[in-house]
Amino acid sequence: LKHCNRDEICIKLICKALKGQMLKMSVHAVAARVLEELFLAIPARHTNSLKQEFYGPHVALFASVENEENLKKPSLKNYIEKLPEKKELICEHLLQQILQKGMDKALFHFVYFQELLGEYCEVVDGSKIRTMCGSLVDHSVQLINSRSGARVLSLLAIYGTAKDRRRIMKSLKGYTRSSLLHDCAYLSILVLMNVTDDTVSIYKSVLAELFTQSGEEDDSKSSLIELGVDNNASKLFLFFLTTDLAERKKYLDPLERDLLCGETATIDKEPCSKKNPETRRKEILTYLKTPLLEMCEKHADELLRSIAGSRVLKEVYRQFRPKSLVDAVIGVLNSGSDNNLLEDSVGHHTIKHLLLVDTDHDDPLFATAFAEKVNLSKVAKTNRGAFCLCALLKVKSCRDTIQKAVKVDAVKTSLKKCTEKSNAGFSALLCELQKM
């Protein structure tokens, strides 16, 4: 499989030899390794016909007789949509012949097995997912090495009992930080925190590990900075910092929205999580507040220049509006370093969005500090800085300051010196100034 996966003739010979053996191999402790390599190394167009055997002989017969559409992407959901009257039969076959046997033989770490678990959980109701918790939750670490496995663990947390969630936390203890930095595992941590009513346990088992410095790290460095600038890990902070659902969804992909922003899951009309989601969010935010403020103040420069970090910094300011953070950002702007923040491709956007946050407040802390402590005439000389001044003009209390510091003629001169591709900021600022 490793050395012949580019040879069409060899691939066909291998697939022909394995035909009819998939069910037996999928639950064999040694043969499962061969299947894992098969699905990872061989293109899907060759293995789709083999994958159909997982769903039972009646499905394989339907797929061969009906049309070629099923061969393109065989999945449990696809076949149930085509054969709704056989849903119970297909699901029971997959559960009894593969999933149950695979769980008994501890095949949790195989990606193909996680995908089959995910397909099953996608089509059955919450009560059946809950019955699987006893066999799966103690192996949470093994499940989260793929997107499908992380989704399965997320559904187990959503539909499981409070005891099941404690067992998941126990299984993941010591792996919280590494899971949040993993491409797939982070999702399970977010969902677990979002549905667990016992926020004290969340603090002790999940957050406490994040707040603790490892022995090799510098004490002057925040324990959260590594997470704050990571595209996936930062979503933990963004999710609990944002109060508006629409704003929260902007930071999430479709699968994350489905698992994190949907209605509270129920089984027999009984909610799986008792506590109000907003109450739970506020309780977790209480634990996060001080460490987040410390991170933003210590690492303002790094966060301002990071796409993920800038989002966290903006939401921290929107939520808590701390003067100490405003001072830290102004300090970076006035540092006089060669790498000017307002000329940074990310940094100037961050400053612009921080200024726009103040348009909704009666006390525009950052906008006022920016207008009073930053050299606006110098800012107006850069194209990207001009965009920031356009945002500042939307704060009514700062307009007079800008009019005094920035002259229309100076902006026109800067505009003439620029090429057409790099003058959008000057053009927008000139337009705004002429309107006043």
C-alpha positions in Angstrom: 0.0 0.0 0.0 2.9 2.4 0.8 4.9 1.7 -2.3 2.2 0.8 -4.9 -0.4 3.6 -4.3 0.6 5.4 -7.5 0.3 2.4 -9.8 -3.2 2.0 -11.1 -2.7 -1.7 -12.0 -1.4 -2.5 -8.5 -4.2 -0.6 -6.9 -6.9 -2.5 -8.8 -5.2 -5.8 -7.9 -5.1 -4.9 -4.2 -8.8 -3.7 -4.1 -9.9 -6.9 -6.0 -8.1 -9.0 -3.4 -9.7 -7.2 -0.5 -13.2 -7.3 -2.0 -15.6 -9.1 0.2 -13.3 -9.1 3.2 -13.9 -5.5 4.6 -16.4 -6.5 7.3 -14.0 -9.1 8.7 -10.9 -6.9 8.4 -12.5 -3.8 10.0 -12.9 -5.5 13.4 -9.6 -7.5 13.3 -7.0 -6.1 15.6 -4.2 -6.6 13.1 -6.0 -6.3 9.8 -7.4 -2.9 11.0 -4.0 -1.4 10.4 -4.1 -2.5 6.8 -7.5 -0.9 6.4 -6.2 2.4 8.0 -3.3 2.5 5.5 -5.7 1.5 2.6 -8.0 4.5 3.2 -5.1 6.9 3.8 -2.9 5.9 0.9 -5.3 4.8 -1.9 -7.5 7.5 -3.7 -11.2 7.4 -2.7 -12.4 6.6 -6.2 -10.8 3.1 -5.8 -11.9 2.4 -2.2 -15.5 3.7 -2.4 -16.8 0.3 -3.7 -15.0 -1.4 -0.8 -16.4 1.0 1.8 -19.9 0.1 0.8 -19.4 -3.3 2.5 -19.5 -1.7 5.9 -23.2 -0.9 5.5 -24.4 -4.4 4.8 -25.1 -6.6 1.7 -28.5 -4.9 1.0 -26.8 -1.5 0.6 -24.0 -3.0 -1.6 -26.7 -4.5 -3.8 -28.7 -1.2 -4.0 -25.5 0.7 -4.9 -24.6 -1.6 -7.7 -28.1 -1.7 -9.2 -29.4 1.8 -8.6 -26.7 4.2 -10.1 -23.1 5.3 -9.8 -23.9 8.3 -7.7 -23.5 6.3 -4.5 -20.0 5.3 -5.5 -18.9 8.9 -5.4 -19.2 9.4 -1.7 -20.6 6.4 0.2 -21.9 7.3 3.6 -24.6 6.1 6.0 -26.6 9.3 5.7 -26.5 9.0 1.9 -27.9 5.4 1.9 -30.5 6.2 4.5 -31.8 9.0 2.3 -32.1 6.6 -0.6 -33.5 3.8 1.5 -35.4 5.4 4.4 -37.4 2.2 5.0 -34.2 0.3 5.8 -32.8 2.9 8.3 -33.1 0.7 11.4 -31.7 -2.3 9.6 -28.7 -0.5 8.2 -27.9 1.3 11.5 -28.3 -2.0 13.5 -26.0 -3.8 11.1 -23.3 -1.1 11.4 -23.6 -1.0 15.2 -23.6 -4.8 15.8 -21.2 -5.9 13.1 -18.6 -3.2 13.3 -18.9 -0.5 15.9 -19.6 -2.7 18.9 -17.0 -5.3 18.0 -14.5 -2.4 17.3 -15.1 -0.9 20.7 -14.6 -4.2 22.4 -11.2 -4.5 20.6 -10.3 -0.9 21.3 -10.0 0.3 17.7 -10.7 3.9 18.8 -7.5 5.4 17.3 -8.2 4.3 13.7 -9.5 7.1 11.6 -11.7 4.9 9.4 -13.4 3.6 12.7 -13.9 7.2 13.9 -15.5 8.1 10.6 -17.9 5.2 10.9 -18.7 6.2 14.5 -19.3 9.8 13.2 -21.7 8.6 10.4 -23.7 6.5 12.9 -24.0 9.4 15.4 -25.1 11.7 12.6 -28.2 9.7 11.8 -29.4 8.2 15.2 -31.1 10.1 17.9 -29.6 11.4 21.2 -30.7 8.5 23.3 -28.6 6.0 21.2 -25.6 8.3 21.3 -25.9 8.4 25.1 -25.9 4.6 25.4 -22.5 4.6 23.6 -20.9 6.8 26.2 -20.1 4.0 28.6 -17.9 2.4 25.9 -16.3 5.5 24.5 -15.8 8.3 26.9 -12.8 6.7 28.8 -11.0 6.6 25.5 -11.5 10.3 24.6 -7.8 11.0 24.0 -7.7 8.3 21.3 -10.8 9.6 19.6 -9.8 13.2 18.9 -7.0 12.7 16.4 -9.3 13.3 13.5 -12.2 15.7 12.6 -14.7 12.8 12.7 -13.4 11.6 16.1 -13.6 15.1 17.6 -17.1 15.4 16.3 -18.1 12.1 17.9 -16.6 13.1 21.3 -18.4 16.4 21.0 -21.8 14.6 20.5 -21.0 12.3 23.4 -20.5 15.4 25.6 -23.6 17.1 24.3 -25.9 14.1 24.8 -24.1 12.4 27.8 -24.9 12.8 31.4 -23.1 14.9 33.9 -21.2 11.7 35.0 -20.2 11.1 31.4 -18.8 14.6 31.1 -16.7 14.2 34.2 -15.3 11.0 32.8 -14.4 12.8 29.6 -12.6 15.5 31.6 -10.7 12.9 33.5 -9.6 11.2 30.3 -8.4 14.5 28.8 -6.6 15.7 32.0 -3.1 16.6 31.1 -3.9 16.9 27.4 -6.0 20.1 27.4 -3.3 22.5 26.1 -2.1 20.1 23.4 -5.7 19.3 22.4 -6.5 23.0 21.9 -3.4 23.4 19.7 -4.4 20.3 17.7 -6.0 20.8 14.3 -9.1 18.7 15.2 -9.1 18.0 19.0 -9.8 21.7 20.0 -13.4 21.3 19.0 -14.1 18.7 21.6 -12.7 20.9 24.4 -14.9 23.9 23.2 -18.1 21.7 23.2 -17.3 20.1 26.5 -16.9 23.5 28.2 -20.1 24.8 26.5 -22.4 22.0 27.7 -21.0 21.2 31.2 -23.1 22.7 33.9 -20.5 22.2 36.6 -18.2 25.1 35.8 -16.1 24.5 39.0 -15.1 21.1 37.5 -14.3 22.8 34.2 -12.0 25.2 36.0 -10.2 22.5 38.0 -9.9 20.0 35.1 -9.5 22.2 32.0 -8.8 25.8 32.7 -6.3 25.3 35.6 -4.0 23.4 33.2 -4.1 26.4 30.8 -3.3 28.9 33.5 -0.3 27.0 34.8 3.1 27.8 33.4 5.3 24.8 32.4 8.7 24.6 34.0 10.5 25.7 30.8 8.5 28.9 30.2 9.6 32.4 31.2 7.6 33.8 34.1 7.3 37.1 32.3 5.4 35.3 29.5 1.6 34.7 29.9 0.6 31.1 29.9 -2.2 31.8 27.5 -0.3 33.6 24.7 0.4 30.4 22.8 -3.3 29.8 22.7 -4.2 33.4 22.0 -2.3 33.6 18.7 -3.4 30.1 17.5 -6.2 30.1 14.9 -8.1 27.2 16.6 -7.2 27.6 20.3 -8.2 31.3 20.3 -11.8 30.3 19.5 -12.1 29.2 23.1 -11.6 32.8 24.2 -13.7 34.3 21.4 -16.6 32.0 22.1 -16.9 33.0 25.7 -16.0 36.6 25.3 -18.7 37.4 22.6 -22.2 38.1 23.9 -23.9 38.5 20.5 -24.7 35.2 18.8 -24.3 36.7 15.3 -20.9 38.1 16.2 -19.9 34.7 17.7 -20.8 32.8 14.6 -18.5 34.9 12.5 -15.5 33.3 14.3 -16.7 29.7 13.7 -16.9 27.4 10.8 -20.2 25.5 9.8 -19.4 22.4 11.9 -18.4 24.5 14.9 -21.6 26.5 14.6 -23.7 23.4 14.4 -22.2 22.0 17.6 -21.7 25.2 19.6 -24.5 27.5 18.6 -27.5 25.2 18.1 -30.4 24.8 20.5 -29.9 22.9 23.7 -30.0 19.2 23.0 -32.8 17.1 24.5 -33.6 13.5 25.0 -37.3 12.6 25.5 -38.0 16.4 25.8 -35.6 16.6 28.8 -32.6 19.0 28.2 -29.2 17.4 28.4 -27.8 20.5 30.0 -29.8 22.2 32.8 -28.1 25.5 33.3 -28.8 28.5 31.1 -26.1 28.9 28.5 -25.6 32.6 29.2 -25.2 31.9 33.0 -22.6 29.2 32.1 -20.8 31.6 29.8 -20.6 34.3 32.5 -19.3 31.8 35.1 -16.5 30.6 32.8 -15.7 34.2 31.8 -15.1 35.0 35.5 -12.3 32.5 35.5 -10.9 33.7 32.2 -11.0 37.5 32.9 -7.8 38.0 34.9 -5.5 35.7 32.8 -6.8 37.2 29.6 -6.2 40.8 30.7 -2.7 39.8 31.9 -2.0 38.2 28.5 -3.3 41.2 26.5 -1.3 43.7 28.6 2.0 41.7 28.5 1.8 40.7 24.8 -0.1 43.6 23.2 2.4 44.0 20.4 2.3 40.3 19.5 -1.5 40.1 19.6 -1.9 43.3 17.6 0.1 41.8 14.7 -1.6 38.4 14.8 -4.9 37.7 13.0 -6.1 35.3 15.7 -4.6 37.4 18.5 -6.1 40.6 17.3 -9.6 39.2 17.4 -9.0 38.1 21.0 -7.6 41.5 22.0 -10.5 43.3 20.4 -13.1 41.1 22.2 -11.3 41.5 25.5 -11.5 45.3 25.1 -15.1 45.1 24.0 -16.1 43.0 27.0 -14.1 44.5 29.9 -12.9 47.9 28.5 -9.8 48.0 30.8 -7.8 51.2 30.9 -4.6 49.2 31.4 -5.1 47.5 28.1 -5.7 50.9 26.4 -2.4 52.1 27.9 -0.6 49.0 26.6 -1.8 49.5 23.0 -1.0 53.2 23.0 2.5 52.3 24.4 3.0 50.0 21.4 1.9 52.8 19.0 4.3 55.3 20.5 7.2 52.9 21.0 9.0 54.4 18.0 10.2 51.0 16.7 11.3 50.6 13.1 8.4 48.1 12.6 5.6 50.7 12.6 2.4 49.0 13.8 0.2 51.2 11.6 2.2 50.0 8.6 1.7 46.4 9.5 -0.8 44.5 7.3 -2.6 43.1 10.4 -1.8 45.7 13.0 -3.5 48.6 11.2 -6.7 46.5 10.9 -6.6 45.8 14.6 -6.3 49.5 15.5 -9.1 50.3 13.1 -11.4 47.7 14.6 -10.6 48.8 18.2 -11.6 52.4 17.2 -14.8 51.1 15.6 -15.7 49.3 18.9 -15.9 52.8 20.5 -18.5 54.1 18.1 -21.1 52.2 20.2 -20.0 53.6 23.6 -20.6 56.9 25.4 -17.2 56.7 26.9 -14.8 55.9 24.0 -11.7 55.0 26.0 -9.4 53.9 23.3 -10.5 56.4 20.7 -10.0 59.3 23.1 -6.5 58.0 24.1 -5.6 57.5 20.5 -6.7 61.1 19.5 -4.9 62.7 22.5 -1.6 60.6 22.8 -0.8 59.6 19.2 0.6 62.0 16.6 -2.4 62.2 14.2 -0.6 64.3 11.6 2.1 61.6 11.4 -0.5 58.8 11.2 -2.2 60.7 8.3 1.1 60.4 6.3 0.7 56.7 5.8 -2.0 55.0 3.6 -2.8 52.4 6.2 -2.8 55.0 9.0 -5.4 57.0 7.0 -7.8 54.0 7.3 -7.4 54.2 11.1 -8.3 57.9 11.0 -11.4 57.2 8.9 -12.5 54.9 11.7 -11.6 57.5 14.4 -13.8 60.1 12.5 -16.8 57.8 13.3 -16.4 58.6 17.0 -18.2 61.9 17.3 -16.2 63.2 20.3 -12.9 62.9 18.4 -13.8 64.7 15.2 -12.7 68.2 16.3 -9.3 66.8 17.4 -8.8 65.3 13.9 -9.8 68.5 12.1 -7.2 70.4 14.1 -4.4 67.9 13.6 -5.0 66.7 10.0 -5.2 69.2 7.2 -7.0 68.5 3.9 -4.1 70.0 1.9 -1.6 67.6 3.6 -3.8 64.6 2.7 -4.0 65.8 -0.9 -0.3 66.1 -1.1 0.2 62.5 0.3 -2.4 61.3 -2.2 -0.5 62.8 -5.2 2.7 61.1 -4.1 1.1 57.6 -4.1 0.4 55.2 -6.9 -3.2 54.3 -7.7 -2.8 50.9 -6.0 -1.7 52.3 -2.6 -3.9 55.4 -2.2 -7.2 53.9 -1.1 -6.6 55.0 2.5 -5.8 58.6 1.6 -8.8 58.8 -0.8 -11.2 57.6 1.9 -9.8 60.0 4.5 -9.9 62.9 2.1 -13.5 62.1 1.3 -14.4 62.0 5.0 -12.7 65.3 5.8 -14.3 67.1 2.9 -17.8 66.0 4.2 -17.2 67.7 7.5 
